[in-house]
Amino acid sequence: MIRINENAQAIARSKVQIDADPESVWNVLTDLENWPKWNPDVKNVEMDPNFVVGSEFKWKAGPGTITSKLQVINKPKLLVWTGKTLGIHAVHVWKLKPINGQTIISSEESWEGLIVSILAGKMKKTLEKSTESGLKYLKQELENR
């Protein structure tokens, strides 16, 4: 299984409990083209027509356009993708766990590359902020439905 790189220069982990079942959380999380509707950090997403392992999507968040590839799809428990932008190589792992009719969702990501090495502290803070805000926006979207 693909995991984040524990030796990467920037790593972030966060989790949140959402008042929705894992299937509902999964449906919002994997509807990539609609991310900009609930996550203001994401400007746009272009997705291959099929949501299968190996499918690519390009999305704009922050200064660069990220090209990502779906690596693991285990509905509604696990979603993993890798991505590249501006010399950064990323691995993102989402885990969904049911608990009393709700979902605990964890998000962890690693960044590595030359620019991450040079700006490690700043990159780690940026990654931590985006990981936490992504979960916050996802929770808001699901609990406001």
Long-range contacts (C-beta under 8 A, 24 or more apart in sequence): 1-72, 1-80, 2-71, 2-72, 2-80, 2-82, 2-91, 2-93, 3-91, 3-93, 4-91, 4-92, 4-93, 4-108, 4-109, 4-110, 5-91, 5-110, 5-112, 6-110, 8-110, 8-111, 8-112, 8-116, 9-111, 9-112, 9-113, 9-116, 9-117, 9-120, 9-123, 9-124, 10-110, 10-111, 10-112, 10-116, 10-120, 10-123, 10-124, 10-126, 10-127, 11-108, 11-109, 11-110, 11-111, 11-124, 11-127, 12-107, 12-108, 12-109, 12-124, 12-127, 12-128, 12-130, 12-131, 12-132, 13-106, 13-107, 13-108, 13-131, 14-106, 14-107, 14-108, 14-128, 14-131, 14-132, 14-135, 15-104, 15-105, 15-106, 15-107, 15-135, 16-104, 16-105, 16-135, 16-136, 16-138, 16-139, 17-99, 17-102, 17-103, 17-104, 18-102, 18-103, 18-104, 18-105, 18-138, 18-139, 18-142, 18-143, 19-102, 19-142, 19-143, 20-102, 20-103, 20-142, 20-143, 20-145, 21-98, 21-101, 21-102, 21-103, 22-76, 22-77, 22-96, 22-97, 22-98, 22-103, 23-76, 24-103, 24-142, 24-145, 25-76, 25-96, 25-103, 25-105, 25-138, 25-142, 26-75, 26-76, 26-79, 26-96, 28-138, 28-141, 28-142, 29-79, 29-94, 29-96, 29-105, 29-138, 30-73, 30-75, 30-79, 32-57, 32-59, 35-59, 38-137, 38-138, 38-140, 38-141, 39-133, 39-134, 39-137, 39-138, 39-141, 40-137, 41-130, 41-133, 41-134, 41-137, 61-130, 62-126, 62-130, 66-90, 68-92, 86-115, 87-113, 87-114, 87-115, 88-112, 88-113, 88-115, 88-116, 88-123, 89-113, 105-135, 105-138, 107-131, 107-134, 107-135
